[in-house]
Amino acid sequence: MQSWSIFGLIALYLLFGSGAYLFNAYAIRDKNATLASLLEIAYPLFIILFTALFLRKIHLNLTGFLGALLILGGSILVVASRSK
């Protein structure tokens, strides 16, 4: 019975992982690779956000907070430089 839960987790990983790659390919096709790569670079910010929302825990120390600010600042700079 324990192997069924492992198979279920593998199936969920394949389902959602394939969906993530599919949406990334659509983003590259419809926008450009630079903007699509920003989503991949910024995924730690989404992890922090979802951890805070769903688990009500924040595991950021000063170094992690500075790294999150650098990721956010870099993403904003790239988007601002590309806007018309």
PyMOL Python script that loads the backbone (N, CA, C, O; Angstrom):
from pymol import cmd

cmd.read_pdbstr("""\
ATOM      1  N   MET A   1       0.812  -1.207   0.000  1.00  0.00           N
ATOM      2  CA  MET A   1       0.000   0.000   0.000  1.00  0.00           C
ATOM      3  C   MET A   1       0.850   1.262   0.000  1.00  0.00           C
ATOM      4  O   MET A   1       0.416   2.298  -0.505  1.00  0.00           O
ATOM      5  N   GLN A   2       2.050   1.192   0.557  1.00  0.00           N
ATOM      6  CA  GLN A   2       2.888   2.387   0.587  1.00  0.00           C
ATOM      7  C   GLN A   2       3.349   2.782  -0.804  1.00  0.00           C
ATOM      8  O   GLN A   2       3.559   3.966  -1.070  1.00  0.00           O
ATOM      9  N   SER A   3       3.509   1.819  -1.692  1.00  0.00           N
ATOM     10  CA  SER A   3       3.966   2.144  -3.034  1.00  0.00           C
ATOM     11  C   SER A   3       2.903   2.906  -3.829  1.00  0.00           C
ATOM     12  O   SER A   3       3.241   3.631  -4.764  1.00  0.00           O
ATOM     13  N   TRP A   4       1.621   2.751  -3.470  1.00  0.00           N
ATOM     14  CA  TRP A   4       0.575   3.488  -4.183  1.00  0.00           C
ATOM     15  C   TRP A   4       0.700   4.985  -3.953  1.00  0.00           C
ATOM     16  O   TRP A   4       0.459   5.774  -4.867  1.00  0.00           O
ATOM     17  N   SER A   5       1.074   5.385  -2.744  1.00  0.00           N
ATOM     18  CA  SER A   5       1.226   6.818  -2.508  1.00  0.00           C
ATOM     19  C   SER A   5       2.422   7.365  -3.279  1.00  0.00           C
ATOM     20  O   SER A   5       2.394   8.508  -3.735  1.00  0.00           O
ATOM     21  N   ILE A   6       3.457   6.573  -3.426  1.00  0.00           N
ATOM     22  CA  ILE A   6       4.615   6.993  -4.215  1.00  0.00           C
ATOM     23  C   ILE A   6       4.237   7.100  -5.683  1.00  0.00           C
ATOM     24  O   ILE A   6       4.629   8.055  -6.353  1.00  0.00           O
ATOM     25  N   PHE A   7       3.486   6.139  -6.189  1.00  0.00           N
ATOM     26  CA  PHE A   7       3.024   6.204  -7.574  1.00  0.00           C
ATOM     27  C   PHE A   7       2.127   7.409  -7.794  1.00  0.00           C
ATOM     28  O   PHE A   7       2.192   8.047  -8.845  1.00  0.00           O
ATOM     29  N   GLY A   8       1.296   7.725  -6.821  1.00  0.00           N
ATOM     30  CA  GLY A   8       0.436   8.896  -6.931  1.00  0.00           C
ATOM     31  C   GLY A   8       1.245  10.187  -6.989  1.00  0.00           C
ATOM     32  O   GLY A   8       0.935  11.084  -7.774  1.00  0.00           O
ATOM     33  N   LEU A   9       2.287  10.282  -6.153  1.00  0.00           N
ATOM     34  CA  LEU A   9       3.134  11.470  -6.179  1.00  0.00           C
ATOM     35  C   LEU A   9       3.888  11.591  -7.496  1.00  0.00           C
ATOM     36  O   LEU A   9       4.059  12.690  -8.024  1.00  0.00           O
ATOM     37  N   ILE A  10       4.337  10.459  -8.022  1.00  0.00           N
ATOM     38  CA  ILE A  10       5.025  10.482  -9.323  1.00  0.00           C
ATOM     39  C   ILE A  10       4.063  10.938 -10.416  1.00  0.00           C
ATOM     40  O   ILE A  10       4.429  11.730 -11.284  1.00  0.00           O
ATOM     41  N   ALA A  11       2.840  10.438 -10.368  1.00  0.00           N
ATOM     42  CA  ALA A  11       1.848  10.844 -11.372  1.00  0.00           C
ATOM     43  C   ALA A  11       1.541  12.339 -11.273  1.00  0.00           C
ATOM     44  O   ALA A  11       1.433  13.017 -12.294  1.00  0.00           O
ATOM     45  N   LEU A  12       1.400  12.856 -10.047  1.00  0.00           N
ATOM     46  CA  LEU A  12       1.159  14.292  -9.882  1.00  0.00           C
ATOM     47  C   LEU A  12       2.339  15.114 -10.377  1.00  0.00           C
ATOM     48  O   LEU A  12       2.158  16.158 -11.004  1.00  0.00           O
ATOM     49  N   TYR A  13       3.546  14.641 -10.092  1.00  0.00           N
ATOM     50  CA  TYR A  13       4.735  15.348 -10.558  1.00  0.00           C
ATOM     51  C   TYR A  13       4.784  15.383 -12.081  1.00  0.00           C
ATOM     52  O   TYR A  13       5.077  16.423 -12.670  1.00  0.00           O
ATOM     53  N   LEU A  14       4.501  14.257 -12.717  1.00  0.00           N
ATOM     54  CA  LEU A  14       4.511  14.210 -14.180  1.00  0.00           C
ATOM     55  C   LEU A  14       3.419  15.098 -14.768  1.00  0.00           C
ATOM     56  O   LEU A  14       3.642  15.776 -15.770  1.00  0.00           O
ATOM     57  N   LEU A  15       2.253  15.096 -14.156  1.00  0.00           N
ATOM     58  CA  LEU A  15       1.143  15.906 -14.653  1.00  0.00           C
ATOM     59  C   LEU A  15       1.458  17.396 -14.538  1.00  0.00           C
ATOM     60  O   LEU A  15       1.375  18.129 -15.524  1.00  0.00           O
ATOM     61  N   PHE A  16       1.817  17.838 -13.344  1.00  0.00           N
ATOM     62  CA  PHE A  16       2.056  19.268 -13.148  1.00  0.00           C
ATOM     63  C   PHE A  16       3.379  19.712 -13.748  1.00  0.00           C
ATOM     64  O   PHE A  16       3.484  20.845 -14.217  1.00  0.00           O
ATOM     65  N   GLY A  17       4.396  18.850 -13.748  1.00  0.00           N
ATOM     66  CA  GLY A  17       5.664  19.192 -14.380  1.00  0.00           C
ATOM     67  C   GLY A  17       5.509  19.347 -15.882  1.00  0.00           C
ATOM     68  O   GLY A  17       6.074  20.264 -16.478  1.00  0.00           O
ATOM     69  N   SER A  18       4.748  18.455 -16.494  1.00  0.00           N
ATOM     70  CA  SER A  18       4.498  18.571 -17.936  1.00  0.00           C
ATOM     71  C   SER A  18       3.708  19.831 -18.248  1.00  0.00           C
ATOM     72  O   SER A  18       3.964  20.495 -19.253  1.00  0.00           O
ATOM     73  N   GLY A  19       2.752  20.163 -17.391  1.00  0.00           N
ATOM     74  CA  GLY A  19       1.996  21.391 -17.575  1.00  0.00           C
ATOM     75  C   GLY A  19       2.878  22.620 -17.475  1.00  0.00           C
ATOM     76  O   GLY A  19       2.707  23.573 -18.236  1.00  0.00           O
ATOM     77  N   ALA A  20       3.819  22.606 -16.544  1.00  0.00           N
ATOM     78  CA  ALA A  20       4.727  23.747 -16.396  1.00  0.00           C
ATOM     79  C   ALA A  20       5.590  23.922 -17.634  1.00  0.00           C
ATOM     80  O   ALA A  20       5.772  25.044 -18.108  1.00  0.00           O
ATOM     81  N   TYR A  21       6.123  22.827 -18.165  1.00  0.00           N
ATOM     82  CA  TYR A  21       6.931  22.922 -19.378  1.00  0.00           C
ATOM     83  C   TYR A  21       6.093  23.358 -20.578  1.00  0.00           C
ATOM     84  O   TYR A  21       6.565  24.107 -21.434  1.00  0.00           O
ATOM     85  N   LEU A  22       4.862  22.890 -20.634  1.00  0.00           N
ATOM     86  CA  LEU A  22       3.972  23.286 -21.724  1.00  0.00           C
ATOM     87  C   LEU A  22       3.682  24.786 -21.676  1.00  0.00           C
ATOM     88  O   LEU A  22       3.750  25.469 -22.699  1.00  0.00           O
ATOM     89  N   PHE A  23       3.361  25.294 -20.489  1.00  0.00           N
ATOM     90  CA  PHE A  23       3.080  26.723 -20.371  1.00  0.00           C
ATOM     91  C   PHE A  23       4.328  27.557 -20.631  1.00  0.00           C
ATOM     92  O   PHE A  23       4.232  28.660 -21.167  1.00  0.00           O
ATOM     93  N   ASN A  24       5.491  27.048 -20.261  1.00  0.00           N
ATOM     94  CA  ASN A  24       6.739  27.752 -20.558  1.00  0.00           C
ATOM     95  C   ASN A  24       6.958  27.820 -22.067  1.00  0.00           C
ATOM     96  O   ASN A  24       7.378  28.855 -22.583  1.00  0.00           O
ATOM     97  N   ALA A  25       6.682  26.740 -22.771  1.00  0.00           N
ATOM     98  CA  ALA A  25       6.829  26.743 -24.227  1.00  0.00           C
ATOM     99  C   ALA A  25       5.843  27.713 -24.869  1.00  0.00           C
ATOM    100  O   ALA A  25       6.197  28.407 -25.822  1.00  0.00           O
ATOM    101  N   TYR A  26       4.606  27.773 -24.361  1.00  0.00           N
ATOM    102  CA  TYR A  26       3.642  28.745 -24.870  1.00  0.00           C
ATOM    103  C   TYR A  26       4.107  30.174 -24.614  1.00  0.00           C
ATOM    104  O   TYR A  26       3.935  31.048 -25.464  1.00  0.00           O
ATOM    105  N   ALA A  27       4.693  30.411 -23.451  1.00  0.00           N
ATOM    106  CA  ALA A  27       5.179  31.764 -23.136  1.00  0.00           C
ATOM    107  C   ALA A  27       6.310  32.166 -24.066  1.00  0.00           C
ATOM    108  O   ALA A  27       6.365  33.312 -24.512  1.00  0.00           O
ATOM    109  N   ILE A  28       7.211  31.240 -24.365  1.00  0.00           N
ATOM    110  CA  ILE A  28       8.306  31.539 -25.292  1.00  0.00           C
ATOM    111  C   ILE A  28       7.758  31.803 -26.689  1.00  0.00           C
ATOM    112  O   ILE A  28       8.226  32.707 -27.381  1.00  0.00           O
ATOM    113  N   ARG A  29       6.772  31.019 -27.104  1.00  0.00           N
ATOM    114  CA  ARG A  29       6.208  31.190 -28.438  1.00  0.00           C
ATOM    115  C   ARG A  29       5.436  32.505 -28.565  1.00  0.00           C
ATOM    116  O   ARG A  29       5.564  33.206 -29.569  1.00  0.00           O
ATOM    117  N   ASP A  30       4.636  32.838 -27.549  1.00  0.00           N
ATOM    118  CA  ASP A  30       3.765  34.003 -27.659  1.00  0.00           C
ATOM    119  C   ASP A  30       4.442  35.314 -27.281  1.00  0.00           C
ATOM    120  O   ASP A  30       4.077  36.360 -27.817  1.00  0.00           O
ATOM    121  N   LYS A  31       5.399  35.292 -26.388  1.00  0.00           N
ATOM    122  CA  LYS A  31       6.109  36.521 -26.006  1.00  0.00           C
ATOM    123  C   LYS A  31       7.528  36.433 -26.536  1.00  0.00           C
ATOM    124  O   LYS A  31       7.759  36.593 -27.735  1.00  0.00           O
ATOM    125  N   ASN A  32       8.477  36.180 -25.649  1.00  0.00           N
ATOM    126  CA  ASN A  32       9.844  35.928 -26.071  1.00  0.00           C
ATOM    127  C   ASN A  32      10.553  35.169 -24.960  1.00  0.00           C
ATOM    128  O   ASN A  32      10.030  35.025 -23.855  1.00  0.00           O
ATOM    129  N   ALA A  33      11.732  34.693 -25.265  1.00  0.00           N
ATOM    130  CA  ALA A  33      12.446  33.848 -24.315  1.00  0.00           C
ATOM    131  C   ALA A  33      12.886  34.623 -23.082  1.00  0.00           C
ATOM    132  O   ALA A  33      12.985  34.047 -21.999  1.00  0.00           O
ATOM    133  N   THR A  34      13.148  35.906 -23.221  1.00  0.00           N
ATOM    134  CA  THR A  34      13.593  36.699 -22.069  1.00  0.00           C
ATOM    135  C   THR A  34      12.503  36.800 -21.019  1.00  0.00           C
ATOM    136  O   THR A  34      12.754  36.567 -19.836  1.00  0.00           O
ATOM    137  N   LEU A  35      11.303  37.145 -21.439  1.00  0.00           N
ATOM    138  CA  LEU A  35      10.211  37.253 -20.475  1.00  0.00           C
ATOM    139  C   LEU A  35       9.823  35.892 -19.902  1.00  0.00           C
ATOM    140  O   LEU A  35       9.467  35.790 -18.728  1.00  0.00           O
ATOM    141  N   ALA A  36       9.892  34.860 -20.719  1.00  0.00           N
ATOM    142  CA  ALA A  36       9.578  33.526 -20.211  1.00  0.00           C
ATOM    143  C   ALA A  36      10.620  33.058 -19.200  1.00  0.00           C
ATOM    144  O   ALA A  36      10.290  32.375 -18.231  1.00  0.00           O
ATOM    145  N   SER A  37      11.870  33.425 -19.430  1.00  0.00           N
ATOM    146  CA  SER A  37      12.910  33.013 -18.481  1.00  0.00           C
ATOM    147  C   SER A  37      12.787  33.741 -17.159  1.00  0.00           C
ATOM    148  O   SER A  37      13.256  33.239 -16.137  1.00  0.00           O
ATOM    149  N   LEU A  38      12.165  34.916 -17.152  1.00  0.00           N
ATOM    150  CA  LEU A  38      11.943  35.624 -15.890  1.00  0.00           C
ATOM    151  C   LEU A  38      11.058  34.819 -14.948  1.00  0.00           C
ATOM    152  O   LEU A  38      11.268  34.830 -13.735  1.00  0.00           O
ATOM    153  N   LEU A  39      10.074  34.125 -15.499  1.00  0.00           N
ATOM    154  CA  LEU A  39       9.232  33.281 -14.660  1.00  0.00           C
ATOM    155  C   LEU A  39      10.032  32.145 -14.046  1.00  0.00           C
ATOM    156  O   LEU A  39       9.820  31.792 -12.886  1.00  0.00           O
ATOM    157  N   GLU A  40      10.942  31.576 -14.807  1.00  0.00           N
ATOM    158  CA  GLU A  40      11.751  30.496 -14.273  1.00  0.00           C
ATOM    159  C   GLU A  40      12.760  30.994 -13.248  1.00  0.00           C
ATOM    160  O   GLU A  40      13.042  30.309 -12.265  1.00  0.00           O
ATOM    161  N   ILE A  41      13.302  32.180 -13.476  1.00  0.00           N
ATOM    162  CA  ILE A  41      14.261  32.737 -12.532  1.00  0.00           C
ATOM    163  C   ILE A  41      13.561  33.121 -11.234  1.00  0.00           C
ATOM    164  O   ILE A  41      14.137  32.986 -10.154  1.00  0.00           O
ATOM    165  N   ALA A  42      12.336  33.594 -11.333  1.00  0.00           N
ATOM    166  CA  ALA A  42      11.619  34.087 -10.166  1.00  0.00           C
ATOM    167  C   ALA A  42      10.855  33.007  -9.411  1.00  0.00           C
ATOM    168  O   ALA A  42      10.076  33.335  -8.517  1.00  0.00           O
ATOM    169  N   TYR A  43      11.048  31.738  -9.736  1.00  0.00           N
ATOM    170  CA  TYR A  43      10.266  30.709  -9.051  1.00  0.00           C
ATOM    171  C   TYR A  43      10.540  30.646  -7.549  1.00  0.00           C
ATOM    172  O   TYR A  43       9.629  30.268  -6.812  1.00  0.00           O
ATOM    173  N   PRO A  44      11.741  30.993  -7.033  1.00  0.00           N
ATOM    174  CA  PRO A  44      11.881  31.013  -5.569  1.00  0.00           C
ATOM    175  C   PRO A  44      10.938  32.011  -4.893  1.00  0.00           C
ATOM    176  O   PRO A  44      10.507  31.786  -3.762  1.00  0.00           O
ATOM    177  N   LEU A  45      10.619  33.100  -5.574  1.00  0.00           N
ATOM    178  CA  LEU A  45       9.671  34.057  -5.005  1.00  0.00           C
ATOM    179  C   LEU A  45       8.281  33.445  -4.883  1.00  0.00           C
ATOM    180  O   LEU A  45       7.569  33.692  -3.909  1.00  0.00           O
ATOM    181  N   PHE A  46       7.898  32.645  -5.875  1.00  0.00           N
ATOM    182  CA  PHE A  46       6.603  31.984  -5.804  1.00  0.00           C
ATOM    183  C   PHE A  46       6.583  30.935  -4.695  1.00  0.00           C
ATOM    184  O   PHE A  46       5.558  30.749  -4.038  1.00  0.00           O
ATOM    185  N   ILE A  47       7.688  30.259  -4.484  1.00  0.00           N
ATOM    186  CA  ILE A  47       7.773  29.280  -3.400  1.00  0.00           C
ATOM    187  C   ILE A  47       7.610  29.979  -2.058  1.00  0.00           C
ATOM    188  O   ILE A  47       6.888  29.493  -1.188  1.00  0.00           O
ATOM    189  N   ILE A  48       8.278  31.120  -1.885  1.00  0.00           N
ATOM    190  CA  ILE A  48       8.149  31.881  -0.646  1.00  0.00           C
ATOM    191  C   ILE A  48       6.701  32.334  -0.456  1.00  0.00           C
ATOM    192  O   ILE A  48       6.153  32.237   0.641  1.00  0.00           O
ATOM    193  N   LEU A  49       6.090  32.828  -1.529  1.00  0.00           N
ATOM    194  CA  LEU A  49       4.713  33.307  -1.454  1.00  0.00           C
ATOM    195  C   LEU A  49       3.744  32.187  -1.094  1.00  0.00           C
ATOM    196  O   LEU A  49       2.909  32.350  -0.204  1.00  0.00           O
ATOM    197  N   PHE A  50       3.851  31.050  -1.780  1.00  0.00           N
ATOM    198  CA  PHE A  50       2.919  29.955  -1.517  1.00  0.00           C
ATOM    199  C   PHE A  50       3.160  29.323  -0.154  1.00  0.00           C
ATOM    200  O   PHE A  50       2.216  28.856   0.483  1.00  0.00           O
ATOM    201  N   THR A  51       4.404  29.299   0.301  1.00  0.00           N
ATOM    202  CA  THR A  51       4.684  28.793   1.642  1.00  0.00           C
ATOM    203  C   THR A  51       4.045  29.701   2.687  1.00  0.00           C
ATOM    204  O   THR A  51       3.476  29.226   3.669  1.00  0.00           O
ATOM    205  N   ALA A  52       4.144  31.005   2.469  1.00  0.00           N
ATOM    206  CA  ALA A  52       3.534  31.942   3.418  1.00  0.00           C
ATOM    207  C   ALA A  52       2.009  31.831   3.395  1.00  0.00           C
ATOM    208  O   ALA A  52       1.367  31.900   4.443  1.00  0.00           O
ATOM    209  N   LEU A  53       1.426  31.660   2.198  1.00  0.00           N
ATOM    210  CA  LEU A  53      -0.031  31.591   2.091  1.00  0.00           C
ATOM    211  C   LEU A  53      -0.613  30.287   2.636  1.00  0.00           C
ATOM    212  O   LEU A  53      -1.568  30.302   3.413  1.00  0.00           O
ATOM    213  N   PHE A  54      -0.033  29.169   2.225  1.00  0.00           N
ATOM    214  CA  PHE A  54      -0.632  27.883   2.550  1.00  0.00           C
ATOM    215  C   PHE A  54      -0.147  27.296   3.869  1.00  0.00           C
ATOM    216  O   PHE A  54      -0.932  26.694   4.601  1.00  0.00           O
ATOM    217  N   LEU A  55       1.128  27.463   4.179  1.00  0.00           N
ATOM    218  CA  LEU A  55       1.669  26.864   5.397  1.00  0.00           C
ATOM    219  C   LEU A  55       1.829  27.873   6.523  1.00  0.00           C
ATOM    220  O   LEU A  55       2.114  27.504   7.662  1.00  0.00           O
ATOM    221  N   ARG A  56       1.645  29.146   6.202  1.00  0.00           N
ATOM    222  CA  ARG A  56       1.767  30.228   7.172  1.00  0.00           C
ATOM    223  C   ARG A  56       3.123  30.235   7.868  1.00  0.00           C
ATOM    224  O   ARG A  56       3.216  30.467   9.074  1.00  0.00           O
ATOM    225  N   LYS A  57       4.177  29.975   7.086  1.00  0.00           N
ATOM    226  CA  LYS A  57       5.543  30.006   7.594  1.00  0.00           C
ATOM    227  C   LYS A  57       6.417  30.771   6.609  1.00  0.00           C
ATOM    228  O   LYS A  57       6.251  30.673   5.393  1.00  0.00           O
ATOM    229  N   ILE A  58       7.335  31.522   7.157  1.00  0.00           N
ATOM    230  CA  ILE A  58       8.308  32.223   6.330  1.00  0.00           C
ATOM    231  C   ILE A  58       9.692  31.815   6.801  1.00  0.00           C
ATOM    232  O   ILE A  58      10.053  32.028   7.959  1.00  0.00           O
ATOM    233  N   HIS A  59      10.457  31.233   5.904  1.00  0.00           N
ATOM    234  CA  HIS A  59      11.778  30.714   6.244  1.00  0.00           C
ATOM    235  C   HIS A  59      12.880  31.611   5.708  1.00  0.00           C
ATOM    236  O   HIS A  59      13.924  31.115   5.283  1.00  0.00           O
ATOM    237  N   LEU A  60      12.674  32.888   5.718  1.00  0.00           N
ATOM    238  CA  LEU A  60      13.674  33.796   5.189  1.00  0.00           C
ATOM    239  C   LEU A  60      14.537  34.351   6.316  1.00  0.00           C
ATOM    240  O   LEU A  60      14.040  34.832   7.335  1.00  0.00           O
ATOM    241  N   ASN A  61      15.839  34.269   6.100  1.00  0.00           N
ATOM    242  CA  ASN A  61      16.750  35.005   6.959  1.00  0.00           C
ATOM    243  C   ASN A  61      17.214  36.220   6.170  1.00  0.00           C
ATOM    244  O   ASN A  61      16.683  36.492   5.092  1.00  0.00           O
ATOM    245  N   LEU A  62      18.182  36.948   6.679  1.00  0.00           N
ATOM    246  CA  LEU A  62      18.618  38.174   6.007  1.00  0.00           C
ATOM    247  C   LEU A  62      19.181  37.881   4.617  1.00  0.00           C
ATOM    248  O   LEU A  62      18.885  38.608   3.669  1.00  0.00           O
ATOM    249  N   THR A  63      19.984  36.833   4.482  1.00  0.00           N
ATOM    250  CA  THR A  63      20.570  36.491   3.187  1.00  0.00           C
ATOM    251  C   THR A  63      19.489  36.083   2.184  1.00  0.00           C
ATOM    252  O   THR A  63      19.532  36.502   1.027  1.00  0.00           O
ATOM    253  N   GLY A  64      18.535  35.280   2.611  1.00  0.00           N
ATOM    254  CA  GLY A  64      17.441  34.886   1.726  1.00  0.00           C
ATOM    255  C   GLY A  64      16.574  36.060   1.314  1.00  0.00           C
ATOM    256  O   GLY A  64      16.121  36.140   0.172  1.00  0.00           O
ATOM    257  N   PHE A  65      16.345  36.975   2.254  1.00  0.00           N
ATOM    258  CA  PHE A  65      15.549  38.162   1.935  1.00  0.00           C
ATOM    259  C   PHE A  65      16.276  39.044   0.919  1.00  0.00           C
ATOM    260  O   PHE A  65      15.651  39.569  -0.003  1.00  0.00           O
ATOM    261  N   LEU A  66      17.589  39.209   1.080  1.00  0.00           N
ATOM    262  CA  LEU A  66      18.357  39.993   0.111  1.00  0.00           C
ATOM    263  C   LEU A  66      18.368  39.322  -1.258  1.00  0.00           C
ATOM    264  O   LEU A  66      18.281  40.002  -2.281  1.00  0.00           O
ATOM    265  N   GLY A  67      18.475  37.999  -1.287  1.00  0.00           N
ATOM    266  CA  GLY A  67      18.415  37.277  -2.557  1.00  0.00           C
ATOM    267  C   GLY A  67      17.071  37.440  -3.239  1.00  0.00           C
ATOM    268  O   GLY A  67      17.003  37.605  -4.457  1.00  0.00           O
ATOM    269  N   ALA A  68      15.994  37.393  -2.454  1.00  0.00           N
ATOM    270  CA  ALA A  68      14.659  37.598  -3.022  1.00  0.00           C
ATOM    271  C   ALA A  68      14.517  39.006  -3.583  1.00  0.00           C
ATOM    272  O   ALA A  68      13.905  39.199  -4.633  1.00  0.00           O
ATOM    273  N   LEU A  69      15.080  39.987  -2.888  1.00  0.00           N
ATOM    274  CA  LEU A  69      15.041  41.358  -3.402  1.00  0.00           C
ATOM    275  C   LEU A  69      15.844  41.503  -4.691  1.00  0.00           C
ATOM    276  O   LEU A  69      15.434  42.231  -5.595  1.00  0.00           O
ATOM    277  N   LEU A  70      16.975  40.821  -4.783  1.00  0.00           N
ATOM    278  CA  LEU A  70      17.770  40.869  -6.014  1.00  0.00           C
ATOM    279  C   LEU A  70      17.024  40.232  -7.182  1.00  0.00           C
ATOM    280  O   LEU A  70      17.039  40.765  -8.291  1.00  0.00           O
ATOM    281  N   ILE A  71      16.380  39.112  -6.944  1.00  0.00           N
ATOM    282  CA  ILE A  71      15.602  38.454  -7.999  1.00  0.00           C
ATOM    283  C   ILE A  71      14.464  39.363  -8.447  1.00  0.00           C
ATOM    284  O   ILE A  71      14.248  39.554  -9.644  1.00  0.00           O
ATOM    285  N   LEU A  72      13.742  39.920  -7.488  1.00  0.00           N
ATOM    286  CA  LEU A  72      12.627  40.801  -7.824  1.00  0.00           C
ATOM    287  C   LEU A  72      13.111  42.056  -8.547  1.00  0.00           C
ATOM    288  O   LEU A  72      12.505  42.480  -9.530  1.00  0.00           O
ATOM    289  N   GLY A  73      14.194  42.644  -8.065  1.00  0.00           N
ATOM    290  CA  GLY A  73      14.729  43.845  -8.712  1.00  0.00           C
ATOM    291  C   GLY A  73      15.219  43.578 -10.122  1.00  0.00           C
ATOM    292  O   GLY A  73      14.986  44.380 -11.026  1.00  0.00           O
ATOM    293  N   GLY A  74      15.896  42.458 -10.313  1.00  0.00           N
ATOM    294  CA  GLY A  74      16.355  42.106 -11.657  1.00  0.00           C
ATOM    295  C   GLY A  74      15.212  41.863 -12.611  1.00  0.00           C
ATOM    296  O   GLY A  74      15.264  42.275 -13.770  1.00  0.00           O
ATOM    297  N   SER A  75      14.181  41.196 -12.132  1.00  0.00           N
ATOM    298  CA  SER A  75      13.008  40.948 -12.974  1.00  0.00           C
ATOM    299  C   SER A  75      12.330  42.259 -13.359  1.00  0.00           C
ATOM    300  O   SER A  75      11.924  42.437 -14.508  1.00  0.00           O
ATOM    301  N   ILE A  76      12.210  43.170 -12.410  1.00  0.00           N
ATOM    302  CA  ILE A  76      11.600  44.464 -12.694  1.00  0.00           C
ATOM    303  C   ILE A  76      12.434  45.251 -13.702  1.00  0.00           C
ATOM    304  O   ILE A  76      11.884  45.890 -14.599  1.00  0.00           O
ATOM    305  N   LEU A  77      13.751  45.205 -13.559  1.00  0.00           N
ATOM    306  CA  LEU A  77      14.606  45.911 -14.503  1.00  0.00           C
ATOM    307  C   LEU A  77      14.468  45.375 -15.925  1.00  0.00           C
ATOM    308  O   LEU A  77      14.415  46.148 -16.882  1.00  0.00           O
ATOM    309  N   VAL A  78      14.410  44.065 -16.062  1.00  0.00           N
ATOM    310  CA  VAL A  78      14.288  43.482 -17.410  1.00  0.00           C
ATOM    311  C   VAL A  78      12.939  43.824 -18.019  1.00  0.00           C
ATOM    312  O   VAL A  78      12.859  44.189 -19.192  1.00  0.00           O
ATOM    313  N   VAL A  79      11.881  43.710 -17.232  1.00  0.00           N
ATOM    314  CA  VAL A  79      10.545  44.032 -17.757  1.00  0.00           C
ATOM    315  C   VAL A  79      10.461  45.516 -18.101  1.00  0.00           C
ATOM    316  O   VAL A  79       9.896  45.874 -19.134  1.00  0.00           O
ATOM    317  N   ALA A  80      11.010  46.381 -17.259  1.00  0.00           N
ATOM    318  CA  ALA A  80      10.961  47.818 -17.530  1.00  0.00           C
ATOM    319  C   ALA A  80      11.776  48.181 -18.773  1.00  0.00           C
ATOM    320  O   ALA A  80      11.390  49.081 -19.519  1.00  0.00           O
ATOM    321  N   SER A  81      12.886  47.501 -19.001  1.00  0.00           N
ATOM    322  CA  SER A  81      13.685  47.802 -20.179  1.00  0.00           C
ATOM    323  C   SER A  81      13.028  47.313 -21.463  1.00  0.00           C
ATOM    324  O   SER A  81      13.323  47.824 -22.543  1.00  0.00           O
ATOM    325  N   ARG A  82      12.146  46.331 -21.355  1.00  0.00           N
ATOM    326  CA  ARG A  82      11.471  45.787 -22.527  1.00  0.00           C
ATOM    327  C   ARG A  82      10.143  46.469 -22.819  1.00  0.00           C
ATOM    328  O   ARG A  82       9.608  46.325 -23.918  1.00  0.00           O
ATOM    329  N   SER A  83       9.607  47.201 -21.868  1.00  0.00           N
ATOM    330  CA  SER A  83       8.287  47.819 -22.088  1.00  0.00           C
ATOM    331  C   SER A  83       8.396  48.969 -23.080  1.00  0.00           C
ATOM    332  O   SER A  83       9.431  49.629 -23.179  1.00  0.00           O
ATOM    333  N   LYS A  84       7.325  49.190 -23.800  1.00  0.00           N
ATOM    334  CA  LYS A  84       7.327  50.193 -24.864  1.00  0.00           C
ATOM    335  C   LYS A  84       6.717  51.486 -24.410  1.00  0.00           C
ATOM    336  O   LYS A  84       6.641  52.438 -25.186  1.00  0.00           O
TER     337      LYS A  84
END
""", "prot")
cmd.dss("prot")
cmd.show_as("cartoon", "prot")
cmd.util.cbc("prot")
cmd.orient("prot")
